Amino acid sequence: MRGHFLLGASVALAVALSGADARAQMLGFGAPGAFYFGGEGGWTSLESPQSGRVGGPGPLTRFGETFNDGFNIGLRAGYRWGPWRFEEEFRYQKNDVSSETTTAPGRALAGLPISATFPASGARYAYALMSNLIYDFNIGMPLSPHIGVGVGPVLQRDAWSADAVPPFAPTRVSLGTCAHDNELEIGYQAIAGVRYDINPTLALDVDYRYLGTTDPIFRFGGGAAVANGFSKQTFNSGYGTHSIVASLTLRFGAPPPPPVMAPPAPPAPPPVMRKVFQVFFDWDRATITPEGMQILQRAAGAFHSGAPVTIQVTGYTDRSGSPGYNQRLSERRANNVANAMVGLGVPRQAMAVSGRGENDNRVPTADGVREPQNRRVEIVFP
């Protein structure tokens, strides 16, 4: 019953979660496909105790087995088409038997306890050939979750022996083989896991898989069964396993996985357009001429028409006069221009005022040359 519930829940979950994504991708069938092949292995827990009704003539009425955790190994091959995977899987599972419990009428055991648990050794083996349908959810990362279902034949072999212990024997003694039988049943499984794309051709899957089957019926057999009069009896069992399975698969002719799209880089800022206004002065003067005042009015208008910025106001001289005198003259020219700009509504704190003296000539000259183009103040907008 638990296996049927898990299988139905997995199918419902696959339909519910994949509905929107599948419709958006038209079921993914327009995408290119690729074959894949790989191996798998992991841990398996077989639900225990497995108990069932005993049938046939003999002294036993009920029988059960308790199992230890075991392992699974297998192979898988399939075809990936968009988000869907169609695969065939062969998996071998083994869980050792740790004990067995028998229940019989008191008179059949000469007044000894009706129920008893005996140490046992052996295993339940399963050979499953499953046809699986798996859906991968593309979340834009190399790691993607998936869910799926599977169905197929499962051959089970139940082989074990038991030991008699007090009060049924003076000391612990082996009873020999008690059962060794095979049964072929219909298996079904639910799958949930994640896949990591190592590279365009190699992928690692880690899955949880529940594998269940229809209930097998095994026959008792062996020396112990004959000696105790139940060699012709059978017992109903069950099979439901919980497994963690890791697999490595190789894709053939696989297209590269869709790239993980990085957010677009912000657009580059537009290049800064510098504006330069030049005010020229008479020789050995720091007084602003009428022509210079018209240039300052245009510079002030440019300041008011844009965002607040810090403008550079730098004074210069020609190469006549001493360097020290020229430095002081360039500073007076720069300060006079700055004061005039304040009068035109430009805040003083929005200006960086300095003098460069006879350095950085606009027109290179020798010392002592009176060059009008070098007697200036530059107003630079960044």
FENCORNOR-V617384 format. One record per pair of residues at least 6 apart in sequence whose C-alpha atoms are under 6 Angstrom apart, sorted by the first residue. I is the first residue (numbers start at 1). J is the second residue. If there is no record, write none. Layout:
i->I j->J
i->I j->J
This chain:
i->3 j->212
i->7 j->190
i->28 j->82
i->28 j->83
i->29 j->82
i->31 j->82
i->33 j->80
i->33 j->81
i->34 j->79
i->34 j->80
i->34 j->252
i->34 j->253
i->34 j->254
i->35 j->78
i->35 j->79
i->35 j->251
i->35 j->252
i->36 j->77
i->36 j->78
i->36 j->250
i->36 j->251
i->36 j->252
i->37 j->76
i->37 j->77
i->37 j->249
i->37 j->250
i->38 j->75
i->38 j->76
i->38 j->248
i->38 j->249
i->39 j->74
i->39 j->75
i->39 j->247
i->39 j->248
i->40 j->73
i->40 j->74
i->40 j->75
i->40 j->246
i->40 j->247
i->41 j->72
i->41 j->73
i->41 j->245
i->41 j->246
i->42 j->71
i->42 j->72
i->42 j->244
i->42 j->245
i->43 j->71
i->43 j->243
i->43 j->244
i->44 j->69
i->44 j->70
i->44 j->71
i->44 j->242
i->44 j->243
i->45 j->69
i->45 j->241
i->45 j->242
i->46 j->240
i->46 j->241
i->47 j->240
i->48 j->66
i->48 j->67
i->49 j->65
i->49 j->66
i->50 j->64
i->50 j->65
i->50 j->237
i->51 j->63
i->51 j->64
i->51 j->237
i->52 j->63
i->52 j->236
i->52 j->237
i->53 j->62
i->53 j->235
i->53 j->236
i->54 j->61
i->54 j->62
i->54 j->234
i->54 j->235
i->55 j->233
i->55 j->234
i->56 j->233
i->58 j->229
i->58 j->230
i->59 j->104
i->59 j->108
i->60 j->103
i->60 j->104
i->61 j->103
i->61 j->104
i->62 j->103
i->63 j->101
i->63 j->102
i->64 j->100
i->64 j->101
i->65 j->99
i->65 j->100
i->66 j->97
i->66 j->98
i->66 j->99
i->67 j->96
i->67 j->97
i->67 j->98
i->68 j->95
i->68 j->96
i->69 j->95
i->70 j->94
i->70 j->95
i->71 j->93
i->71 j->94
i->72 j->92
i->72 j->93
i->73 j->91
i->73 j->92
i->74 j->90
i->74 j->91
i->74 j->92
i->75 j->89
i->75 j->90
i->76 j->88
i->76 j->89
i->77 j->87
i->77 j->88
i->78 j->86
i->78 j->87
i->79 j->85
i->79 j->86
i->83 j->135
i->83 j->136
i->84 j->134
i->84 j->135
i->85 j->133
i->85 j->134
i->86 j->132
i->86 j->133
i->87 j->131
i->87 j->132
i->88 j->130
i->88 j->131
i->89 j->129
i->89 j->130
i->90 j->128
i->90 j->129
i->91 j->127
i->91 j->128
i->92 j->126
i->92 j->127
i->93 j->125
i->93 j->126
i->94 j->124
i->94 j->125
i->95 j->123
i->95 j->124
i->96 j->122
i->96 j->123
i->97 j->121
i->97 j->122
i->97 j->123
i->98 j->120
i->99 j->118
i->99 j->119
i->99 j->120
i->100 j->117
i->100 j->118
i->101 j->116
i->101 j->117
i->102 j->115
i->102 j->116
i->103 j->114
i->103 j->115
i->104 j->114
i->105 j->114
i->106 j->114
i->119 j->162
i->119 j->163
i->120 j->161
i->120 j->162
i->121 j->160
i->121 j->161
i->122 j->159
i->122 j->160
i->123 j->159
i->124 j->157
i->124 j->158
i->125 j->156
i->125 j->157
i->126 j->155
i->126 j->156
i->127 j->154
i->127 j->155
i->128 j->154
i->129 j->152
i->129 j->153
i->130 j->150
i->130 j->151
i->130 j->152
i->131 j->150
i->131 j->151
i->132 j->149
i->132 j->150
i->133 j->148
i->133 j->149
i->134 j->147
i->134 j->148
i->135 j->146
i->135 j->147
i->136 j->146
i->137 j->144
i->137 j->145
i->137 j->146
i->138 j->144
i->140 j->260
i->142 j->196
i->142 j->197
i->143 j->195
i->143 j->196
i->144 j->194
i->144 j->195
i->145 j->193
i->145 j->194
i->146 j->192
i->146 j->193
i->146 j->194
i->147 j->191
i->147 j->192
i->148 j->191
i->149 j->189
i->149 j->190
i->149 j->191
i->150 j->188
i->150 j->189
i->151 j->187
i->151 j->188
i->152 j->186
i->152 j->187
i->153 j->185
i->153 j->186
i->153 j->187
i->154 j->184
i->154 j->185
i->154 j->186
i->154 j->187
i->155 j->183
i->155 j->184
i->156 j->182
i->156 j->183
i->157 j->181
i->157 j->182
i->158 j->180
i->158 j->181
i->159 j->179
i->159 j->180
i->160 j->179
i->161 j->176
i->161 j->177
i->161 j->178
i->162 j->175
i->163 j->173
i->163 j->174
i->163 j->175
i->164 j->172
i->164 j->173
i->165 j->171
i->165 j->172
i->175 j->224
i->176 j->224
i->177 j->222
i->178 j->220
i->178 j->221
i->178 j->222
i->178 j->224
i->178 j->225
i->179 j->220
i->179 j->221
i->181 j->218
i->185 j->214
i->186 j->213
i->186 j->214
i->187 j->212
i->187 j->213
i->188 j->211
i->188 j->212
i->189 j->210
i->189 j->211
i->190 j->209
i->190 j->210
i->191 j->208
i->191 j->209
i->192 j->207
i->192 j->208
i->193 j->206
i->193 j->207
i->193 j->208
i->194 j->205
i->194 j->206
i->195 j->204
i->195 j->205
i->196 j->203
i->196 j->204
i->197 j->203
i->200 j->256
i->201 j->250
i->201 j->251
i->202 j->249
i->202 j->250
i->203 j->248
i->203 j->249
i->204 j->247
i->204 j->248
i->205 j->246
i->205 j->247
i->206 j->245
i->206 j->246
i->207 j->244
i->207 j->245
i->208 j->243
i->208 j->244
i->209 j->243
i->210 j->241
i->210 j->242
i->211 j->240
i->211 j->241
i->212 j->239
i->212 j->240
i->213 j->239
i->215 j->237
i->215 j->238
i->216 j->237
i->217 j->235
i->217 j->236
i->218 j->234
i->218 j->235
i->219 j->234
i->220 j->231
i->220 j->233
i->220 j->234
i->221 j->231
i->225 j->231
i->274 j->381
i->274 j->382
i->275 j->380
i->275 j->381
i->276 j->379
i->276 j->380
i->277 j->378
i->277 j->379
i->278 j->377
i->278 j->378
i->279 j->292
i->279 j->376
i->279 j->377
i->280 j->375
i->280 j->376
i->281 j->375
i->281 j->376
i->286 j->333
i->310 j->350
i->310 j->351
i->311 j->351
i->311 j->380
i->311 j->381
i->312 j->351
i->312 j->352
i->312 j->379
i->312 j->380
i->313 j->352
i->313 j->353
i->313 j->378
i->313 j->379
i->314 j->334
i->314 j->353
i->314 j->354
i->314 j->355
i->314 j->377
i->314 j->378
i->315 j->330
i->315 j->331
i->315 j->333
i->315 j->334
i->315 j->355
i->315 j->356
i->315 j->377
i->316 j->330
i->316 j->356
i->316 j->357
i->316 j->358
i->316 j->375
i->316 j->376
i->317 j->326
i->317 j->330
i->317 j->357
i->317 j->358
i->317 j->374
i->317 j->375
i->318 j->358
i->318 j->370
i->318 j->371
i->318 j->374
i->318 j->375
i->319 j->358
i->319 j->367
i->319 j->368
i->319 j->369
i->320 j->368
i->320 j->369
i->320 j->370
i->326 j->357
i->327 j->357
i->330 j->355
i->330 j->357
i->331 j->355
i->361 j->374
i->362 j->374
